Structures are given as C-alpha cells and as structure tokens.
C-alpha cells in the first residue's frame, strides 16, 4: 500500500539521504558522464569535510610572492571565471584554492619567472543549487547544510503532477569544468519512503522531467543552459541508458 502523499513528503524531509537508480555509461567525448551509484552515496556531513571549492560570487585575493605588483583581488563571475593580467581568463569555479594556485602558476610561467602564488578566499558567495523542470517554481535555491534533492524540490514548490519521478536528473560540476550526470529514482523516496543518502553541493542541478530522460545532453542544451552560464557546451550522442 502506498504511503499517503502528505506523510510521504514529511517522511522525505525527516529522513536524510536517497537511493539512486543510476545506469552507468561510458564517458562522452564532451566530458559529461554517468557516474556509479557508490560515488553519489555521501553520508551526512561528509561533504562538510571536503576541502573548500571556489564558487560563483566568491572574492579572491591572488598573491604573487615574488611579483607583488601583480597581486589582484577579483570576484568570481557568473560564468565561473576570473581574469588576471598574468593568465587572462580562466575557469575557477569548482576548484580548490590549491588547485587554482597550481593552475595560475602553470598559466603565468610564460610571463613570470618562477612564479609562486597564493589564493585566499576573502569572501564567500551565496551557495545555490538549481532546480528545474516539472516543479512549482523552477530556479535557484539557497543551499542549506545537508540539503537533499527532495528538500531542494520542495523548496522549489514541489513536484508537479506531470513529473517523471523515476527519472530525475542530477548534474554535478566537475573539477575540470565539465559535468557528471546521474538519474535518481525519486519515486522510491516519495512513494515508498526510501531514505535519501545524496547530499547536494553548491552548483548542483536537479532537473525533474515530464518524460523519461534518455539523453542528458538534451536536458542541458534545451532546458538548463542559459540559466546557468557556467555550464560547458555539450554535444549530442550521450545517453544515460535505461
């Protein structure tokens, strides 16, 4: 017997975590890939222990130890990039400060002799996730510690009656500026009370389709791109599979 809707939604809020139904596929040439179930199973609080990753809206102080005249303070733009005199435009969103330091050293070595760089996050921008598709109010949702996909959807007005709950798509920014994709069976969470185990991170995209999602590229290109400028362009031919 199905749990009544109100009780199911309440249960989804109380229990933290998601059983995710994902069919893995080979990595596409565009960098968008389906990820194995185990990589999505982040226990509560585990994401808090990860090293900080730079996000849109952060403000950075880039310091050159031996060339202080090249020091700059720059904001991370909505496309996830910054522009420095020594490197030009570079993608920084999703990188740790240490990873960015290494990137700046590599990019500026042709202009500076033995550069040594320190990146300091002087201000953190608002952390958000995007919820789109068959929900009450598609758009950005402020990320709360330990937020699950169901909590994000409810914050966005809940599922519409036309939602395909067993084919909800989770897009996660990668360290190289690409995206990984996974299909989540939210029907199990809403109708059967299966505990959620996924915890959202800043920049994640939760897309609720009206029909079965067979191609993640279609979702990105047709529905999500333009709303989230930081997303890279992806090509056709990538399929999540059933």
C-alpha positions in Angstrom: 0.0 0.0 0.0 1.3 3.4 -0.9 2.0 5.9 1.9 -0.4 8.9 1.7 1.2 11.8 -0.1 1.4 14.2 2.9 3.0 11.5 5.0 5.4 10.6 2.3 6.6 14.2 1.8 7.0 14.6 5.6 9.0 11.4 5.7 11.2 12.6 2.9 12.0 15.7 4.9 12.7 13.8 8.1 14.9 11.1 6.7 18.2 12.3 5.3 19.7 10.7 2.3 18.5 8.9 -1.5 18.5 5.6 -3.0 19.7 6.5 -6.5 18.9 4.4 -9.5 21.7 5.0 -12.0 22.6 3.3 -15.2 26.3 3.9 -15.9 27.6 4.8 -19.4 31.0 5.4 -20.9 32.3 8.9 -20.6 31.3 11.0 -23.6 33.7 13.0 -25.6 32.2 16.2 -24.2 33.1 15.4 -20.6 29.5 14.6 -19.5 29.3 11.2 -17.9 27.1 9.0 -15.9 28.6 8.1 -12.5 28.3 4.9 -10.5 25.9 4.8 -7.6 28.6 4.5 -5.0 30.1 7.9 -5.9 26.8 9.6 -5.1 26.3 7.9 -1.7 27.7 10.7 0.5 26.9 10.1 4.2 25.5 13.0 6.1 28.2 15.5 6.9 30.9 14.0 4.7 30.7 16.9 2.2 31.4 19.3 5.0 34.8 17.7 5.5 35.8 18.2 1.8 38.3 20.9 1.0 36.6 24.2 0.1 35.8 24.6 -3.6 35.5 28.1 -5.1 32.1 29.1 -6.3 30.3 31.9 -8.2 30.2 35.1 -6.2 33.3 34.4 -4.2 36.0 37.1 -3.9 39.6 36.0 -4.3 42.9 37.6 -3.4 45.6 36.3 -5.7 49.1 37.0 -4.3 52.4 36.6 -6.2 55.1 36.1 -3.6 58.0 37.5 -5.8 56.0 39.8 -8.0 53.7 41.7 -5.6 52.9 44.3 -8.3 50.9 41.5 -10.0 48.7 40.9 -6.9 44.9 41.2 -7.7 41.6 41.0 -5.9 38.9 39.6 -8.2 35.3 38.3 -7.9 34.3 35.0 -9.5 31.8 36.0 -12.3 28.5 34.2 -13.0 30.3 32.2 -15.7 32.6 30.8 -13.0 35.7 32.6 -14.4 38.1 35.3 -13.4 40.5 37.4 -15.5 44.1 38.0 -14.3 46.8 40.1 -16.0 49.2 37.2 -15.9 46.8 34.5 -17.2 43.9 36.0 -19.0 40.5 34.4 -18.5 40.5 31.2 -16.5 37.8 28.9 -15.1 38.0 28.8 -11.3 34.5 27.6 -10.1 34.7 24.1 -8.7 38.5 24.2 -8.0 40.1 24.2 -4.6 42.4 27.2 -3.8 45.4 24.9 -4.1 44.3 23.7 -7.5 43.8 27.2 -8.6 47.2 28.2 -7.3 48.7 25.4 -9.5 46.7 26.5 -12.5 47.8 30.1 -12.2 51.5 29.1 -11.8 51.2 27.0 -15.0 49.4 29.7 -17.0 51.7 32.6 -15.8 55.0 30.8 -16.1 55.5 32.1 -19.7 55.2 35.7 -18.5 56.8 35.5 -15.0 60.0 33.8 -13.8 59.4 31.1 -11.2 56.0 32.4 -10.0 54.8 31.5 -6.5 51.1 32.0 -6.0 48.8 32.1 -3.0 45.0 32.2 -3.4 42.9 33.5 -0.5 39.1 33.4 -0.5 38.3 36.7 1.1 34.5 36.5 0.7 32.2 33.5 0.1 29.3 34.0 -2.3 25.9 32.5 -1.7 25.9 28.8 -2.3 23.0 27.7 -4.5 21.6 24.7 -6.4 19.3 24.9 -9.4 16.0 23.1 -9.5 14.2 22.9 -12.9 11.7 21.1 -14.9 8.3 19.8 -13.5 8.4 21.7 -10.2 6.3 24.5 -8.8 8.9 27.3 -9.1 12.0 26.5 -11.2 15.1 28.4 -10.3 17.9 28.8 -7.8 17.5 27.5 -4.3 19.8 28.6 -1.4 21.9 25.6 -0.4 21.4 24.5 3.2 23.9 22.2 5.0 23.0 18.6 4.3 20.3 19.5 1.8 18.8 16.5 -0.1 17.3 16.5 -3.6 13.8 16.2 -2.2 14.3 19.1 0.2 15.5 21.2 -2.8 12.5 20.3 -4.9 10.1 21.1 -2.0 11.8 24.4 -1.6 11.1 25.0 -5.3 7.4 24.4 -4.9 7.3 20.6 -5.0 6.7 18.2 -7.9 4.0 18.9 -10.4 1.6 16.1 -11.3 3.4 15.8 -14.7 6.7 15.0 -13.1 8.5 11.7 -14.0 9.8 10.9 -10.5 11.8 7.8 -11.5 13.9 9.8 -14.0 15.1 12.9 -12.1 18.5 14.0 -13.3 21.3 15.2 -11.0 24.1 17.2 -12.8 27.2 17.8 -10.8 30.0 20.2 -11.8 33.4 18.6 -12.2 36.8 19.9 -11.3 37.7 20.3 -15.0 34.7 22.5 -15.8 32.7 19.5 -17.2 29.7 17.9 -15.7 28.8 14.4 -14.4 25.2 13.1 -14.7 23.1 10.5 -12.8 19.5 9.5 -12.9 17.7 9.4 -9.5 14.6 7.3 -8.7 12.7 9.8 -6.6 9.6 7.7 -6.9 11.2 5.3 -4.3 11.7 8.3 -1.9 8.3 9.9 -2.3 6.0 6.8 -2.6 8.0 4.2 -0.7 9.8 6.3 1.9 13.2 5.0 0.9 15.8 7.2 2.8 17.7 9.7 0.8 21.5 9.5 1.0 22.5 12.1 -1.5 23.6 15.5 -0.2 23.7 18.4 -2.7 26.7 20.6 -3.2 26.9 24.1 -4.5 26.4 24.3 -8.2 24.4 21.0 -8.5 21.4 20.9 -10.8 18.3 18.9 -10.0 16.1 18.5 -13.1 12.7 16.9 -13.0 11.5 15.8 -16.4 8.0 15.2 -17.7 9.1 12.1 -19.6 11.9 9.5 -19.3 15.3 11.1 -19.7 17.4 9.2 -22.3 19.9 11.8 -23.2 21.5 14.1 -20.6 22.8 16.5 -23.3 19.2 17.3 -24.4 18.4 18.3 -20.8 21.4 20.6 -20.6 21.1 22.1 -24.0 17.3 22.6 -24.1 16.4 23.4 -20.5 19.3 24.3 -18.3 21.9 26.1 -20.4 21.4 29.9 -20.5 20.0 29.8 -16.9 23.4 28.6 -15.6 26.2 30.3 -17.7 29.0 28.3 -16.1 27.8 25.1 -17.8 30.0 24.0 -20.7 28.6 23.3 -24.1 28.0 19.6 -24.7 27.3 17.8 -27.9 24.7 15.2 -29.0 25.0 11.5 -28.7 25.4 11.0 -25.0 22.8 8.6 -23.5 22.3 7.6 -19.9 20.6 4.4 -20.9 17.8 2.6 -19.2 
